[in-house]
Amino acid sequence: MSDQEENDEKVETPRDERGRKIIQLREETVLEKKMKTKALDKQKNNITQAQIVMGKEFKGDSFACKPEQIIFQDFEVGEPYVQTVLLTNVSNTQNSFKLLLLKEKIRDYFEIMYKPPGRISAGMSCPITIRFTAQVNEDIDDFFPILTETGPVNIPLKCFCKKAIVVCDNTVVDFGQVIQGEFGVKNLILQNKGALPTDIIIKSKDGADILTKTETASVVGSVNRGVGGSQKSFQGEDDDEDNDLQSSLSQLKFAKQHTIQGYSQLKIPIKYIPNKIKSLHLPLVLYFENFLHSRPIEIVIKGECIEVPIYVEKTLYDFEICLLNHIYREKIVFYNRSQNAMKTQIVAPKETKSFFEFNPLLGYIQGNSKFEVWVKMNADKDLLTLCSKYLDQKTGILDIPFKLIGAGQEMPVLFTIRSKMTIDTVQITPGKINFGKLYEGTASRMPLTCENLSDLPQEILFYPLPKEISVELDLIPLKLLPKEKFQTNLIYRSTKIPGIDNRKDEGYLKCKIITGNIATKDIRIPYSCDIMKCPLEFSAMKIDIPVMQVDEMFNTTLMIKNTTYKTMIFEFFLPKFEICGLKLTPMVERIKPEESVEINIEYQSFFKKLNAFTLEELVQKYDNDPNHNFQLKMQMKKDEIEKAKKEQEQKELEAADPKAAKGAKKVPEKKEAPPKKDVKLNKTQQQALEEEQRRQEELQRIKEEEEKQKRLEIEKNFDMEEELAKLGGKLLEFHLDDTIKYSQHYTWLVPCYFKPVDMPDASKFLTFVEINTVTVQKSLVLNKTVIDFGEIAVGIKEIKQLIITNNSDQNAQISMDLLPLFSGFNIINALREIEPTKSRILFVQFQPHEDKPFEETLRIKCRTTCVSAKLIGKGVRPEVKIQPENGLINVGGVVLGEKVEKSFKVINVSNFPIKFKVASIAHGIYNKNGSKVFSFSPSEAQIEANKEMEIKVVFQPDRISEQFFELISIFVPNQKDEKQLFVWGSCYPRQGYVTHYKPYLSLPNSQDLPSKIEATFDTLKILDEELIFSPKNTRIMLEFTKIKSKEVNSFAPKQTADRNIPISLISENEEVDEKSFTRKIIIGNSKIASDPKLEKPVNFEIIMPKDDKNNYFTCDNVKGAVAPGIETVISFKFKPPAMDALIASIEALQGLGQWKEMKAELKISGGFLNPGQQDVWVFEVILRAYINQI
């Protein structure tokens, strides 16, 4: 057997049920599938083709069927039905058709008979007879297919079996508005569009059966009886819905079962008989026997029961509480709902004819209109007697029924007038007010009780009030609720009348009682008061401390003056500080006749609480504190004195007789008894000891419990108002809730006892000072309570921020107490309203006007509170130092076109930053272009405390001159001492230069400096000055004279061609030799800042005059070299000859002599030279002196 055969045996061959081999065709290839699809499409396209006639292609169905649909209506199974239809060629030319097979499921029900017409012309028809025999009772909805040359045509084919199809066009039965007592009828119309009849059953929306009208009425009656007389009630939502259903059905009358025939219409009458004033909305469902073809239909029955045509606006007209012997009016409005006018009449009980009057009593109400009737009630006192049967004795309310009768309306319109009678009496006690005896300027309080006997609220107005009398708490008008009893206080404040010491004030207090807007009544209450002059005159007997927040403090003063001729002593008695928060200083003081004493009153704001044990705790605290207990302090002081006395006696005894002191018996000290050793107890003793301990513990527990109960009883019976009254205080508190206090309002009557010093204590007098304080929670909160500005320079403004936060629930319109004019502090922005929980920034400015400490209290207030912040600052004057200390800066000479830089330092020796500015006081000539030759950088800046700053000085001239200088000031506002600097320099045409020696050893005065400097536009003067220092001007004059005064001026030289400098330039520190005078010149070498490589030494040589045979003139340095940036001073001395003897002997010849003049030669060479300048520069030095010889 080959391998192929073995593989064939291994492969199992598929077989059918009989065991025969199943030959499986191989799967088609892709090419075969494509070719098959292409062949099928080609065959399909060959079946039909487009019809084109005269170039126009026909589109659509080429055969039309008449009728358009083949319908077999209401067929029965097994019965044959025949129908003939015509097929008409509606195409453009000849056409043919072919009948296709019906669908397989309906093919057996139809038999088609026709004669094939072949190709028929356009417009020709062919009849087709169709015979239909139904085998099943089901509808057929299909089509009758034919195939034409232009395409297939499907003719609708429909067959309907017999059925009932019920529809309702209007499912809402709306009765609209039905007047109570009448009825409405509406028809529910149903349409059966089928051939079969069907039964109709009306059920609830949940599908439950509904009862008949009789059954419904019975059930509703039982439900009502169960609600009224039985304890059983319907609970839950289902029960409520069932009650509503039965209640609605009780108002309807209709049959719940009906039958509708085929192809017919059924009207179901529904009668609505409302029994309640309410709306009806009842959903029901119509169920049909033939439910497969007629689905249930939901219907809604709606209606509204309205009242009778004529009704009253309100069934109860309440006159509320009425005063006897007053007349009241009220308007009663009747409405007519109907379209017709109706005649009406009001019928009243006969007992009310004398008290009630209707206008009009009889009238017509137009259709859809209203009718107003005014009723007038006379509240006479006989009304309660004659109409007592309508009076409720418990409440005093009078309800009188009335009715309105309308023509043609059986049901009358009922309404009731209700009222309650009362009086307008207020009982005021006492009937006469006696304020007693008072000192001038003091006050007396008298209680006044007002009881409202009326059932109406009343107001008591004391007007006009005498200026001496006021009502406590400003309760004007005083409002009393019905039957309310209220007690207030009348305060009489006596005034001082000059020239009258003792007097009696009497009068009447006018009182007006107002009962709503109905009635007023005036009464008069007599009052009297005896007024006497007080020996002590107080600046104020009532002190109102502003509203203060917690932790705030307020100070004020009270002046007391002794108006008698005797020395008086007074003493104040204040409650403990923890209770009142007040301090008076001094509390006790003597006052001499016609003298005054100032009492300082300090109030610390905090919430104070007086409980049952506060006074006891404070007494213990103060009794054990020697700072508050004077007797304890004196006792301790006495004990210290006795102890010191005994120690002193012991020392004296030892000093007098040391042996006797040693032999003196010492008082033996008591030694503590040694602790007993533990003694062992037997069992009986141990039990007795434990029993005793338990008994003692129980007694201690009982004692503690009794003390606790006693404290609780004391706290329960504690009357804070009464205890405060004993201390002279009165409290009103307001709370935000049970735990948070909002405000405390205290009134303290502080007693002041006084008497003459020489009289006994029994003759003391008493008066009171009233102090009112208010403490509130922190509603205005400051971010800081102390604003310390530190040290601020005088005249300098410093601003700091103060943030105010409004923690209340109301807008805060803030204001402030004015700060003193010269306090240095000020608020620079406006005080605006702050919204709740918002903040606002205040800018506090401090500008001291002198160097001293400043301190003020800033008080910020709103309508309900006050808050303060302490302002602290110190005014100081700034101070700076400069380096160099002498303030002299010589920048030297500079070559034309170059510049030189120097610097000085400004040192801040103050403890705060300062700002400075370099200000010019006087200056020399400017540059040709008008700019300054000296510039300072920086010219203004701020130096931190104890720091220094270097200022750069730049000298950059554009012209040749020796008149460059500037006197400047380091300007610091409000500084102690002004610091000045003097800067000077020169400009030359070459590096080497020669000038007179004129040193500055002290600052010049601005008045001594030239006041007029050449204008920048004066070109001639500029040229003249440059000519002076040109190589052509080689003449230097040194004149020797006897110095008679000190140098006073550094400037004011004569601008001559000889460059003559007066001798006043000699320093006052230079010693003057009468026989040898000295004149100096300077030979300098300028530095070249732009290129230091160009700098070269400058050589000089001086040739003294040869004709000076007597050696009058000498030079100390005739030859040398000057390095760049260096100035060499050359001195010429003059030695005068001895005075001629003849001149000296003759007084008339004193001072006579002659001028001696000689010429020396100075040569300068070297240094940097500009193009065209000669290396050697020759100068003539003229030496001129006065010789006292003839």
Number of C-alpha atoms within 10 A of each C-alpha: 5 6 7 9 9 10 10 10 9 9 8 8 11 11 11 8 6 6 8 10 11 10 9 7 6 6 8 10 8 9 8 11 12 11 11 13 10 12 12 11 11 11 10 11 10 10 12 14 12 11 18 12 11 6 7 9 11 16 13 11 15 26 28 17 20 15 13 13 14 20 15 17 14 15 19 17 14 13 10 13 15 13 13 16 17 17 20 19 25 19 21 18 16 17 20 17 22 14 15 13 10 16 12 8 7 12 10 13 16 16 12 13 12 12 9 13 13 12 14 16 16 16 15 16 19 17 17 16 15 16 14 20 17 21 13 11 13 14 16 15 11 16 16 17 17 17 18 19 18 21 16 18 21 15 18 16 16 16 17 16 19 17 19 24 22 28 17 16 9 11 18 14 19 16 19 13 15 20 18 18 14 12 17 17 15 15 12 17 16 18 18 22 17 20 17 18 20 21 15 18 17 23 19 17 16 9 13 11 12 17 18 16 18 10 14 21 17 14 17 19 14 12 18 13 11 14 13 11 8 10 7 10 11 13 8 8 9 10 12 11 11 12 17 16 20 20 22 21 23 24 18 21 17 15 13 16 13 14 13 20 18 19 15 15 15 17 13 15 13 18 16 25 20 24 16 16 13 13 16 24 16 19 17 21 19 19 19 23 16 17 14 11 13 19 15 19 15 17 20 17 20 17 20 20 23 18 16 19 19 26 20 18 13 13 16 15 16 15 16 13 16 21 21 17 14 13 13 15 14 15 12 17 14 18 18 21 19 15 11 12 15 18 14 21 15 19 15 17 12 8 14 15 10 13 16 17 16 19 13 13 15 14 16 15 21 17 16 14 15 18 17 14 18 14 17 16 21 19 21 16 14 14 19 17 10 14 17 13 13 15 19 12 10 6 8 14 17 24 19 19 16 15 17 20 18 21 12 9 14 9 12 16 19 17 19 16 18 18 20 21 22 18 16 21 16 19 12 16 14 14 11 14 19 14 20 13 14 21 24 23 20 22 22 19 17 17 13 16 14 18 18 23 20 21 19 22 17 27 20 21 18 22 12 10 14 13 10 12 17 18 19 14 9 9 14 14 16 16 17 21 16 14 15 16 15 15 12 17 16 18 17 21 20 21 14 14 11 6 6 10 13 14 12 12 12 13 12 15 19 16 17 18 21 19 20 11 7 11 12 14 12 12 11 14 15 14 15 17 19 17 23 19 17 20 19 22 18 19 14 14 18 18 18 11 17 15 24 26 25 20 15 18 15 16 12 12 15 16 13 18 19 22 19 17 11 16 17 22 19 21 16 19 14 20 17 15 13 16 19 23 18 20 18 17 13 14 14 15 14 18 21 18 14 13 13 17 16 13 18 15 18 17 19 21 22 22 21 14 11 15 14 17 13 12 16 10 11 14 14 10 12 14 15 12 13 14 10 12 14 13 11 15 15 12 12 13 12 12 12 12 12 12 12 12 12 12 12 12 12 13 13 13 15 14 11 11 10 13 11 11 16 11 8 9 8 8 6 6 6 6 6 6 6 6 6 6 6 6 6 8 10 8 9 8 11 12 12 11 13 11 12 12 12 12 12 12 12 12 12 12 12 12 12 12 12 12 12 12 12 12 14 13 11 14 14 10 10 14 13 16 14 12 16 18 14 10 19 17 21 18 15 11 13 12 11 9 8 6 7 10 15 16 24 22 16 19 21 24 21 18 17 17 17 22 22 21 16 10 10 9 12 7 9 14 14 14 18 19 20 18 18 18 22 24 28 23 20 21 24 25 17 20 12 13 16 15 15 14 19 15 21 23 28 23 19 18 13 16 16 14 15 19 14 21 21 21 19 15 10 12 16 23 14 19 16 15 11 11 15 10 8 12 15 24 25 18 19 11 11 11 15 13 16 20 17 15 14 14 17 17 17 18 17 19 19 27 22 26 17 17 17 13 13 18 14 15 15 21 16 19 20 18 11 19 22 24 24 24 18 14 20 19 21 22 23 25 23 24 20 23 16 19 15 13 12 14 18 20 19 14 19 20 29 29 27 19 15 17 20 21 14 14 15 18 15 19 19 24 18 19 17 17 18 22 16 21 16 20 15 14 13 18 24 20 24 21 20 17 10 11 14 17 22 21 15 15 13 14 14 16 13 13 20 17 14 13 15 17 16 14 17 16 20 17 26 22 27 17 24 24 22 19 18 22 23 22 22 20 18 22 19 22 18 18 19 13 13 14 19 21 25 22 21 22 22 22 28 22 20 20 28 31 24 21 18 20 18 18 11 16 12 12 14 18 12 14 9 12 19 16 10 10 12 12 14 15 11 10 11 9 13 19 12 13 18 18 15 19 21 14 16 11 16 19 20 24 18 24 20 24 14 14 14 7 8 14 14 13 16 20 16 11 14 11 12 10 16 17 19 16 22 19 17 17 19 23 17 13 9 9 10 14 11 10 12 15 20 21 18 16 19 16 21 25 31 29 26 22 15 11 9 10 9 13 20 20 20 23 19 21 16 20 15 19 17 10 9 13 8 9 15 17 22 17 18 10 14 15 15 12 18 20 18 19 17 17 19 17 16 18 17 18 19 21 19 19 14 11 14 13 9 12 17 15 10 9 9 9 14 14 13 12 15 12 12 13 13 17 18 17 17 20 16 22 20 21 23 22 18 11 6 6 12 11 14 13 17 19 19 19 22 18 24 18 22 17 21 19 19 11
